Amino acid sequence: MSSLTERLADSRSVSTPSARLAIPSAGTVWRLMLGGAAGFGIWEVFAASFTAWAAGFPLQPPELVRSLFQHQLGIGIGLPLAELLHGLTGLLFYPLAYYVLSRALPQLRMPLAGWVWGVITYFIALGFFAPLAGQPFLLNNYPVLSLMSLVGHAIYGYVAALIFETLESRA
């Protein structure tokens, strides 16, 4: 009899797909942003230093943003706006997308979830946006730069997800 009671209790605690995909609370968004800030900070150091050592020059995502606006819309935007857009992507938009993905696929758990999300962000940046900005797919004309971008995005995804999931589990 107790096993039936336990199974009923367990069935009530299992969330439905719609419950997992609920709009995040303000606290959850804040924790997502904290994770994004940590990952973004590490990404920036990696892009400016380790990538420059390996490739001979740093990754410059704001230049990709500028090129995207020019190539697709014929609009020249300044470096400060491009920096802001890249920063918002790393601090808010990518973390929110991670939240949707990780809640839609709960079987994808840390640490794998963070690494997978980081690799997805690499493909979004260099597989989707780079060609739209007039650059080669995955920057395949600069294999070392592409590899460093992959590593940097993977680290970003892992750190952002790790910080968020750790803070969220304590909330």
Number of C-alpha atoms within 10 A of each C-alpha: 5 7 8 9 10 11 11 11 11 10 10 10 9 10 10 9 12 10 11 17 16 10 12 14 9 9 12 18 18 17 22 29 24 20 28 31 22 20 27 26 18 17 23 18 13 22 23 14 16 17 22 15 12 13 17 12 14 20 23 12 20 19 17 21 23 20 23 23 17 15 16 11 9 10 12 12 15 12 13 10 13 20 17 12 17 18 19 17 16 25 23 19 17 21 27 19 15 25 23 16 15 20 18 15 14 11 9 14 14 15 14 13 20 25 22 19 26 27 21 18 24 24 18 13 21 23 18 15 20 21 16 18 19 14 18 16 17 23 17 14 11 11 12 15 22 20 18 20 27 21 20 27 28 23 22 31 32 24 25 32 32 21 20 24 21 13 17 15 7 6 9
